Amino acid sequence: MTTETPTPPAGLREAKKQETRQLISDHATRLFIAQGFERTTIAEIAAAARVAKKTVTNYFARKEDLALDHQEEFAASLARTVADRLPEESALAALRRAFAHAVAAQDPVAGFSGREFAAMVAESPTLSTCLRGLHDQREHQLAQALAEATGTSIDDIGTRTAAGLLGAVHRVLFQRIQELTLAGQPNDRIARTITTEAGQAFDILEPALSDYATA
């Protein structure tokens, strides 16, 4: 007679997976900051997390995924804001409001990553290229959301231009937060500076986009 080990409930299995994923990510980030992204190997990360190398690659398909682990959230953030805009709120107003909330919360997705992490990304050609690609993905998803909001095609020049302008403001503000972070300014001071500068940046778009894609 054999006794089978009970299968853990689905919720418990998922929690365990998330715990392992976070453990690997935490050790990877620590190593990346300590010795640089390019010089750190998957084998070193696996050893630090006390898991098999294959376990690391099962959770993270690419090495850069270990460092930039909010990629899907980042790429979808602007499109989601447009989709969830308030009644009679334009896309610009919704994005402006959401960015203000992100700055107040010092959200990492907005760029508040900490000096060590910002330096790690800036010093890595691979991560810098990946980050530029994420900005492009975010703009593309924003264009899709704007096309749906206005009943146009994503190939429409007006839609693409609006997405380009709105995406550019967020890209510039993200880079500005990173610059101030690398300069050693604390997050509270950065937030105050960015609040003022974001107001100036969004104001530039008001004449053209104040009524665009109003819900």
Secondary structure, DSSP 8 states (H G I E B T S, - for coil): ---------HHHHHHHHHHHHHHHHHHHHHHHHHH-TTT--HHHHHHHHTS-HHHHHHH-SSHHHHH-TTHHHHHHHHHHHHHT--TT--HHHHHHHHHHHHHHTT-GGGT---HHHHHHHHT-HHHHHHHHHHHHHHHHHHHHHHHHHHT--TT-HHHHHHHHHHHHHHHHHHHHHHHHHHTT--HHHHHHHHHHHHHHHHHHHHHHHTTTT--
